[in-house]
Amino acid sequence: MSLLEQIKTSGDIKKLSRKELPLLAAQIRNRIIDVVSKNGGHLASSLGAVELTLAIHYVFDLPKDTLIWDVGHQAYAHKLLTGRNQQFDTLRQYKGISGFTKMKESDYDGFTVGHSSTSISAGLGICYAKDLNQDDSDVISVIGDGSMTAGLAYEGLNQAGDLKRKLIVILNDNDMSISANVGALSSYLSRTLSAKYLQSMRNQFGAFLKSLPKIGEDMYGIAKRWEESFKTFVTPGMLFEAFNFDYFGPIDGHNLDHLIDILTNIKNPDSPVLLHVTTTKGKGYAPAEKNPVYFHGVGSFAVDTGKSNKVTDCVPSYTQVFGTHMVRFAKTNKTIVAVTAAMPEGTGLTEFSKLYKDRFIDVGIAEQHAVTFSAGLASKGLKPVVAIYSTFLQRAYDQILHDVCIDAHPVVFAIDRGGIVGEDGPTHHGLFDFSFLRSMPNMTIMSPMDENELARMLLTAINHNGPIALRYPRGKGQGVEIQQEIKPVEIGKGRVVQEGADLMIIAIGQSVAEAVLAAKELALKGICATLINARFVKPLDTALLVEKADRIKKIITVEEHVLAGGFGSAVMEMYADKGITGLQFKRIGIDDKFVEHGPQEILKKDYGVDADAIVKAGLELAGFDLDLNLTGSNLLGFKTDGIKKDA
Ligand SMILES: Cc1ncc(C[n+]2csc(CCOP(=O)(O)OP(=O)(O)O)c2C)c(N)n1
């Protein structure tokens, strides 16, 4: 039985001698590489944190002590050491274990995460609660240097330094976010490299001084004192000490002995402590060390070569189409500036960043700042396109409302990963954007049915003189041809895809494709549907929808979004406000629950937002006697009969 197989709980590691730990680390790495090569996942970050994870489990008494991993994407070794080795093959798979830490999954997961930079605030809260409960156990928050680019991390540090609770923060510094880390803090932290160099110089100089006859020891003492203050000056200690943290480091985060010694020393501190460890992203797997950006979040690959198993797909993804058209439009429109919050690759802006260096800005993991920064750019005549995943844009609610919408600054929000994203699960699905944007005055919201419409909408957004959001899904497009000459769409106008007298399906974004499939299926059953590609969530094409509802009273709205406050709600509200009565309504969307992780197609079915769900709703509305087994579905029957014309 391998060492890893012998470990059933965190406590079992303590039974091993220190000498056995490197072998355990190697077994953990192999297991991670093996599973991620099949399932995909966050490989490089997890490989970089193996020794750190082992040392923490070796020294602390988990789960009595609380361990919080920031983002939680680097916690695969932690999962393997906490009773999840057997299930690890199901990592990120449907009904399998999550790719992040999750309190519901294990008592060893101190906090549920996925979005970055929460670990210090959450850890401090847990410290405070433990104090009130007279619980003396430790709280350890592990945060990466990339995650330290978010303001939230400093709000936590600031409060921690003031409350002086015994929080242990471990800064896992690999000099990388997903891409190269950015910002002043990053260059501040990388001074440690020169500090390391200086240290070795000092050691040599110290040995030389000591060797001097008679005066050598005295000189060495003076030089040593000077060295202490010098070291503080050149290492990041000063910054964290200003927050009232005791700073230790930087130390090599792959040296198990050092890690264990220092963690043992700082265990159970009297006041906040920050331990700075330096690690190598992708450590122990050559392809990942060489290309940590690619192996940050990777699909399945061949272990021996590191090459992707993905068959080349001729159909571009929505992200790629966005990226190529940004490049295209920026060539002639010099006001276009692209802004990303630490996701240049993920948002398709790599090419743009190379071609238009001055007009590309990566602000770090700082979505709030990205939005207000963009408002500033827009206020001076530039056309910022701020590309952020739907789920991360949630962070910037107030900045969109207060800093962009009040003065109607023409900021374009390119909202990628709108809808169900798949294996990253509930922390990452982009299911709330229509709702939170829809209530904001001055905001326009659109969503394309295919990649050609995405290109057209991007141009529409760039031409628009006000805040405008363009929301598109993860994954490849519909395979349609993209026109050579891109024409903008008309704001607030939907498009009739097909006419039919029996019912009306009004769909938005990627749901239009599902609706097309459903309409075909319904036609086979003799039900002819009018199908509308709404294009806009705001403003709705009221004229078109009212005109159609004059004749067609059975209506289905479809969106890959939560039902609450979403597209269907907007349509219903509009009909109610217009006093249109006698409608039979079904809204297809996500019910009031979080969507778990798994393949997009399966989740769409499970949560009732696929073509089948539309067909069922259509048959029901058409009065078919269905033996409906709606478990896991959310077909909502809704009649607006009660609404009076003059209400
Ligand atoms: C609010 C938010 N924005 C963006 C992301 C996407 N994201 C996941 S990990 C990561 C980089 C984190 O860098 P770091 O903390 O240094 O960890 P590393 O992967 O380098 O170990 C980013 C940008 C996120 N999880 N949360």
The ligand as a Tripos MOL2 file, in Angstrom:
@<TRIPOS>MOLECULE
LIG
   26    27     1     0     0
SMALL
NO_CHARGES

@<TRIPOS>ATOM
      1 C1        -12.9620   37.2870   -8.0370 C.3       1 LIG1
      2 C2        -12.2100   36.3480   -8.9300 C.ar      1 LIG1
      3 N1        -11.7060   36.7870  -10.0920 N.ar      1 LIG1
      4 C3        -11.0450   35.9520  -10.9090 C.ar      1 LIG1
      5 C4        -10.8570   34.6460  -10.5680 C.ar      1 LIG1
      6 C5        -10.1650   33.6760  -11.5390 C.3       1 LIG1
      7 N2         -8.9180   33.1730  -10.9580 N.ar      1 LIG1
      8 C6         -8.8410   31.9490  -10.3940 C.ar      1 LIG1
      9 S1         -7.3430   31.6240   -9.7790 S.2       1 LIG1
     10 C7         -6.7380   33.0920  -10.3010 C.ar      1 LIG1
     11 C8         -5.3100   33.4310  -10.0720 C.3       1 LIG1
     12 C9         -4.9550   33.3210   -8.6510 C.3       1 LIG1
     13 O1         -3.5910   33.5710   -8.5110 O.3       1 LIG1
     14 P1         -2.9070   33.1800   -7.1480 P.3       1 LIG1
     15 O2         -3.7510   33.6010   -6.0110 O.co2     1 LIG1
     16 O3         -1.5280   33.7270   -7.1840 O.co2     1 LIG1
     17 O4         -2.8860   31.6070   -7.1430 O.3       1 LIG1
     18 P2         -2.0230   30.6000   -8.0400 P.3       1 LIG1
     19 O5         -2.9730   30.0260   -9.0320 O.co2     1 LIG1
     20 O6         -0.9160   31.3700   -8.6880 O.co2     1 LIG1
     21 O7         -1.5340   29.5890   -7.1040 O.co2     1 LIG1
     22 C10        -7.7270   33.8360  -10.9430 C.ar      1 LIG1
     23 C11        -7.5400   35.1660  -11.5550 C.3       1 LIG1
     24 C12       -11.4100   34.2170   -9.3510 C.ar      1 LIG1
     25 N3        -11.3280   32.9400   -8.9400 N.pl3     1 LIG1
     26 N4        -12.0560   35.0810   -8.5480 N.ar      1 LIG1
@<TRIPOS>BOND
     1     1     2 1
     2     2     3 ar
     3     2    26 ar
     4     3     4 ar
     5     4     5 ar
     6     5     6 1
     7     5    24 ar
     8     6     7 1
     9     7     8 ar
    10     7    22 ar
    11     8     9 ar
    12     9    10 ar
    13    10    11 1
    14    10    22 ar
    15    11    12 1
    16    12    13 1
    17    13    14 1
    18    14    15 2
    19    14    16 1
    20    14    17 1
    21    17    18 1
    22    18    19 2
    23    18    20 1
    24    18    21 1
    25    22    23 1
    26    24    25 1
    27    24    26 ar
@<TRIPOS>SUBSTRUCTURE
     1 LIG1         1 GROUP 0 **** ****
